[in-house]
């Protein structure tokens, strides 16, 4: 009766079952993987947000498939301040970055076609692709001199390959797509007639002292779709606005926009109040982003101090950007066994393999947005879990 695209809904794992059982028993679970900024204390107040959402114009529906011109102008200005010229007629507003992915997959792929994706990467991509009938094929990112770079030997195509995805910066590694890898991706896409899809939701969160290589929104040589949204840029995930920037050669860009407009017009999914609020949100977001960067830096320092003081031989991988920390476990420690022990101590974190981290080096992934007291308590619990593993 049901579509095979939802086959992932029939699977669960022992860790998730154990967590659900603990919660059902009324036992506490401290979630160190929670990356929702509002849950970490970073949210717009009702005093600030209320007037933005009560603008004149919310009473009317005057739908534009691309999104309200005022909102798209604000997004264009956002990119101008980052050194990229983005015409407003090359911008499409969506209800989220996830929806932006689904529209781009609809635009580029027939059912059964494939998109190349980096590994490690955020696992939500697999779900979105499955729902669009698209196959993901990974290419590997490897650490070279402390940096994550593309293993060129893992790049390959077949007759059904339509695009290659980049994440700038990556989740969970936080690695930017540097100059060398941009050249690799650009050359590979041109050689094989592929589009580039670039997810830049964490672009505004470089670590202190790390220079960002900047956005792909100014790409001129390859048809490119840059995705982002208010969830990270303005720390407003509840308002559900994302966007797609279409860049590249003029002819391909115009045709992509023409077709993408048909998709957008079929959904008209972005609500008017959020679009009217968007210009103010983007204009006023930087102080809140700065607070997040400070919290993340503090969390990373706490994590590193814990590994130094601990006798468990864990290490913290470098974090060029983003708000995720990767903790490598001592050799021989099995991730699932450790995480079961951690859950019995009342703490939840994600296993590294959940993101495609190399299984040769066991690791766990946690959110550096976690409030300081909660992070300290969680690390103490992880220490106890490691000693039992």
Secondary structure, 3 states (H helix, E strand, C coil): CCCHHHHHHHCCCHHHHHHHHHHHCCCCCEECCCCCCCCCCCCCCHHHHHHHCCCCCCCCCCCCCCCCHHHHHHHHHHHHCCCCCCCHHHEEEECCHHHHHHHHHHHHCCCCCEEEEEECCCCHHHHHHHHCCCEEEEEEEEEECCEEEECHHHCCCCCCEEEEEEECCCCCCCCCCCHHHHHHHHHHHHHHCCEEEEECCCCCCECCCCCCCCCCCCCCCCCEEEEEEHHHHCCCHHHCCEEEEEECCHHHHHHHHHHHHHHHHHHCCCCHHHHHHHHHHHHHCHHHHHHHHHHHHHHHHHHHHHHHHCCCCCEECCCCECCEEEEECCCCCCHHHHHHHHHHCCEECEEHHHHCCCCCCCEEEEECCCCHHHHHHHHHHHHHHHHHC
